[in-house]
Amino acid sequence: MQAPSGGLLGIEALLAEALEALSRDQAEEALIPALQAVEAAPGQVRPLHILGLALMRCGELQESLASLEQAAALDPASPDIH
């Protein structure tokens, strides 16, 4: 495993922070760690999926759709995205 600053642990920590904010219905608070996770792991499904959820809950439907479509294109078989 890599160091939290930018490796796998760092990405997982960012995603956990975003999901925690979403669970408290604080979607705007989830955006920053979700965006940071996408930037740290471009092309990874999970960060794109969580960012899409946060954007949707913030009412940013076009951006949400774009993020979710990217995630779905990377993993078309994922039941979480469809």
N, C-alpha and C positions, 0 to 999 in steps of 0.2 A: 504494500500500500504506500501511497505517496503522502507527502506532507499536506496539511490542511490548506496551505496558502494558495494552491492552485491545482492540486492533483485531485484524485478521486474523492478523497475525504473532504476536500474543500467544496467540491461540487455537491456531494451528498449533504453537507452541512447547509449549503445555500438552499437546496431543494427542501430540506427539512424545515428551514426557516420560512420558506414560501408556503409550504403546506400547513404549517402551524398558523400562519396569518390567515390563510383561507379558512381553516377550521374555526377561527374566531370571527368569521365574516368581515375580515379586514383586507379586502382584495387589493386596495391601493398599496398597503404595506407589503403585500406579497410580490408586487411587481419588481422591486429593485433586486431582491435575491434571485428571482426567477430570471430576470434579464442577465444578471451576472453569471448565472449558471449556463445560460445559452451562449454567452460570450466565451466562457471558459471551456465549453464542450460543444463547439459547433458541429452540427450534424448528428447529435445525440437525440434520441426520441424523447426520453423522459423530461429533460429540461424544456424542450419545445412544447410538450403536452401540458406541463404545469404552467408555463407562460401563457399558453392558449386559454387555460381555465381562468387564470387571474385576469387576463384581458377581458374575457367574456363577462366575468362578474363585475368588472369596472364599466361595462357597457361599451367597450371598444370592440364592436362585433367584427368589423372588417379585419382588424389586426389579429383578433382572436382566430378568425377563420383561416387566415394566412398561416399562422403558427401551427394550428391543428392540421391543416392540409400538408404542411411540411413534415410533421410528425407521422402522419398517415402514409405519406409517400415513402418514408424511410422504413416503416414497419406496417405494411398493408394488412397483416394478419392480426394485429393487436386489437383485442376487443375493447380495451380501455379508450381507444381513440375514436372508435366508430359509434 
